[in-house]
Amino acid sequence: MIFDLDGTLADSSQGIVGSFRATLDEIGLAATPEVLARLIGPPLGESFRILGVAEGDIDDVVALYREHYARHGVFAARLYDGVAECVDELADRGVRLGVATAKRVDFAEQMLAALGVARHFEHVAGASLDLRVTAKYEIMSEVLAQWDHPDADDVWMVGDRHYDMVAARRHGVHAVGALWGFGSAEELTAAGAQWLVTRPSRLLDPEEEAGSPVCLLDEVCDVCGGVRDDTHDPTHDPVHDVVGGDARGDITTPR
C-alpha cells in the first residue's frame, strides 16, 4: 500500500501555507487563503505557476520556498486521527507500506520520523533535490521499483488529490481516494478513484458493510465515474452504451 503524505497521512497545511505566504511576501506576490489551500498537493513548480511566477523564475522561487519550509514548516504537521493505528495494524498484518509524495524526499523523511511512523514504511519516495523528479507518476515508480514491480492488482495507492488517482491509474494499481484530506469526492472520482474512504480505519476492513452518505469503499464505475450502488444500472446509462465496458470487480486486501 502506497500512501501520499500531505493530506493523507498528515495534516501539514500550517507549515505549507505559512511557507507559501513567506515566499510570496519576499517576491512581492499575494494570494488568498482559499487559493493557498488548493496548492497543498501539487508539485511546487506547478503551484508557483498558478500563483503567477514567471517560468524562468520558478526554480529560484521553489528554492526560496524550501528554505522557508526547512526552517519553519517541515515540523508543523500532525497525523490525521486514526492514521497511526491504521499503519500499525497494516504493518502487523504484513502489508508492505511505502510513501509517494510531491514533497522533497528529505523533508518527507524528517516529517515521518518526527510523527513517529517512519519505521513502518519500507520506502519513502519524493521530489528529488535537483527538481528533476517531481511528478507523482515518477515518484510512485520509485516505490514500485524498490518492490521489484509487484503485481499491480496487489497494490493500492491512497491519496487525497487528483494527482494521486491519475498516477495510480497510469500504473494500473488500485486508486483509493482519502476524503479526510484536501481533495473532494468530485475531484477524486473525476480523476479515476475506484474507491473512496472517509477515515483511515476503512483501509483495514474493505469488505465490511458500513454505510455512509458519501461512499465508504464503494466501487466507482470506470466508465461513468458513478458509485456502484443499488441505483447504478449500466444497462440504462447512455454513457456505457457509447464507451462500452463495466466497472471492476470487488477489491481485495493487498498482500
C-alpha positions in Angstrom: 0.0 0.0 0.0 1.4 3.4 -1.1 0.4 6.5 0.8 0.5 10.1 -0.2 1.8 12.2 2.7 0.3 15.7 2.8 -3.4 15.5 3.2 -3.4 11.7 3.5 -1.1 10.7 6.4 -0.6 14.1 7.8 -2.3 17.5 8.0 0.7 19.6 7.1 -1.3 22.6 6.0 0.0 25.0 8.6 3.6 24.6 7.6 2.9 24.6 3.8 0.6 27.6 3.8 3.0 29.5 6.1 5.9 28.8 3.8 3.9 29.9 0.7 3.0 33.1 2.4 6.6 33.9 3.5 7.8 33.1 -0.1 5.2 35.3 -1.7 5.9 38.2 0.7 9.5 38.0 -0.2 8.9 38.1 -4.0 6.1 40.7 -3.9 3.1 38.5 -4.7 0.0 37.7 -2.8 -2.7 35.0 -2.7 -5.9 34.4 -0.8 -6.1 31.7 1.9 -8.5 29.8 -0.4 -6.0 29.7 -3.3 -3.1 28.7 -1.0 -5.2 25.8 0.5 -5.7 24.4 -3.0 -1.9 24.3 -3.6 -1.4 21.6 -1.0 -0.5 18.5 -3.0 0.6 19.7 -6.5 4.3 19.8 -7.3 5.8 23.2 -6.2 6.6 24.3 -9.7 3.0 23.9 -10.8 1.8 25.7 -7.7 4.0 28.7 -8.3 2.9 28.8 -12.0 -0.7 29.1 -10.7 0.4 31.9 -8.4 1.8 33.9 -11.3 5.5 33.3 -11.1 7.3 33.6 -14.4 8.6 30.3 -15.9 12.2 31.4 -15.8 12.0 32.3 -12.1 10.3 29.1 -10.9 13.4 27.2 -9.9 14.7 30.1 -7.8 11.3 30.6 -6.1 10.9 26.9 -5.3 14.4 27.0 -3.7 13.3 30.1 -1.7 10.1 28.3 -0.6 12.2 25.3 0.5 14.4 27.5 2.6 11.4 28.8 4.5 9.9 25.3 4.8 13.1 23.8 6.1 13.3 26.5 8.8 9.7 26.6 10.0 7.3 24.4 8.0 8.6 20.8 8.0 7.7 20.0 11.6 4.3 21.9 11.6 2.3 18.8 10.9 0.1 16.3 12.7 -1.1 12.8 11.8 -4.8 12.6 11.0 -6.9 10.8 13.6 -6.6 7.1 13.1 -3.6 7.1 10.8 -1.1 5.8 13.5 -3.4 3.0 14.4 -4.0 2.2 10.8 -0.4 1.9 9.7 0.4 0.0 12.9 -2.2 -2.6 12.1 -1.3 -2.8 8.4 2.3 -3.4 9.3 1.3 -6.1 11.8 -0.6 -7.8 9.1 2.5 -7.9 6.9 1.3 -5.3 4.4 4.2 -3.6 2.7 3.9 0.2 3.1 5.5 3.0 1.1 5.1 6.7 0.7 5.0 8.6 -2.6 4.8 12.4 -2.1 5.5 15.5 -4.1 7.3 16.9 -1.0 11.1 16.9 -1.2 12.2 13.4 -0.1 14.4 14.6 2.8 11.6 16.7 4.1 9.2 13.7 3.9 11.6 11.5 5.8 12.1 14.2 8.5 8.4 14.6 8.9 7.6 10.9 9.1 10.3 10.5 11.7 9.0 13.4 13.8 5.5 12.0 13.6 6.7 8.6 14.9 5.6 6.4 11.9 8.8 6.3 9.7 9.6 2.7 10.9 6.5 1.3 9.1 7.5 2.5 5.6 9.9 0.3 3.6 10.5 3.1 1.1 9.8 6.8 1.0 9.9 8.5 -2.4 9.5 12.2 -3.0 10.6 15.0 -5.2 14.3 14.9 -5.9 16.7 17.5 -4.5 17.6 18.7 -8.0 13.9 19.1 -9.1 14.3 16.5 -11.9 11.7 14.2 -10.4 8.5 16.0 -9.3 5.6 14.2 -11.0 3.6 11.8 -8.8 3.8 9.1 -11.5 7.6 9.1 -11.5 7.7 9.2 -7.7 5.4 6.2 -7.5 7.6 4.4 -10.0 10.5 4.6 -7.5 8.5 2.8 -4.8 7.3 0.1 -7.2 10.8 -0.4 -8.5 12.1 -0.9 -4.9 9.4 -3.5 -4.5 10.6 -5.2 -7.7 7.4 -4.2 -9.6 4.7 -6.2 -7.8 1.5 -7.4 -9.4 -0.5 -4.2 -9.9 -3.6 -5.8 -8.6 -2.0 -6.3 -5.2 -1.1 -2.6 -4.8 -3.2 0.3 -3.5 -2.4 4.0 -3.9 -4.1 6.0 -1.2 -4.2 9.8 -1.7 -6.4 12.8 -1.3 -5.8 14.7 -4.6 -6.4 14.0 -8.3 -2.6 13.7 -8.9 -2.6 10.6 -6.8 -5.5 9.0 -8.6 -4.2 9.8 -12.1 -0.8 8.3 -11.2 -2.4 5.2 -9.7 -4.5 4.6 -12.8 -1.5 5.1 -15.1 0.4 2.5 -13.1 -2.6 0.2 -13.2 -2.9 -0.1 -9.4 -6.0 0.4 -7.2 -6.8 4.2 -6.9 -8.2 4.8 -3.4 -9.3 8.4 -2.5 -8.9 9.7 1.1 -11.8 12.0 1.9 -10.3 13.4 5.1 -7.6 15.4 3.2 -7.7 18.4 0.9 -9.5 16.9 -2.2 -13.2 16.4 -2.7 -15.1 13.3 -3.7 -15.8 15.0 -7.0 -12.2 15.7 -7.7 -11.1 12.2 -6.8 -13.8 10.4 -8.8 -13.2 12.6 -11.8 -9.6 11.6 -11.7 -10.3 7.9 -11.6 -10.7 7.0 -8.0 -12.1 3.5 -7.8 -12.9 3.6 -4.1 -13.3 6.4 -1.5 -12.7 6.1 2.2 -13.8 8.6 4.8 -11.5 7.5 7.6 -8.2 5.6 7.8 -9.7 2.6 9.6 -11.7 1.8 6.5 -8.4 0.6 4.9 -8.4 -2.2 7.4 -11.8 -3.7 6.6 -12.6 -3.1 2.9 -15.4 -5.7 2.7 -17.2 -4.5 5.8 -20.8 -3.5 5.1 -20.7 0.0 6.7 -22.9 2.8 5.4 -22.0 6.4 4.6 -23.7 9.4 2.9 -20.7 9.6 0.6 -19.3 6.2 -0.2 -17.2 4.0 2.0 -15.1 1.8 -0.2 -18.0 1.7 -2.7 -16.8 0.9 -6.2 -16.7 3.8 -8.7 -17.6 2.8 -12.2 -14.6 3.0 -14.6 -16.9 4.2 -17.4 -19.2 6.8 -15.9 -17.5 7.7 -12.6 -20.7 6.9 -10.6 -20.8 5.0 -7.4 -21.8 1.4 -8.0 -24.7 1.0 -5.6 -28.3 -0.1 -5.9 -29.1 2.8 -8.2 -26.2 2.2 -10.6 -27.5 0.4 -13.7 -25.1 0.4 -16.6 -27.7 -1.1 -18.9 -29.7 2.1 -18.8 -26.9 4.6 -18.9 -26.1 6.1 -22.3 -22.5 6.7 -21.2 -22.0 3.0 -21.0 -23.6 2.5 -24.4 -21.2 4.9 -26.0 -18.0 3.9 -24.2 -18.7 0.2 -23.5 -17.4 -1.7 -20.6 -18.2 -2.1 -16.9 -16.6 -1.4 -13.6 -14.0 -3.6 -12.0 -14.8 -6.4 -9.6 -14.6 -6.4 -5.9 -11.4 -5.0 -4.3 -9.3 -7.5 -2.4 -6.9 -6.8 0.5 -3.4 -6.2 -0.7 -0.7 -8.7 0.1 
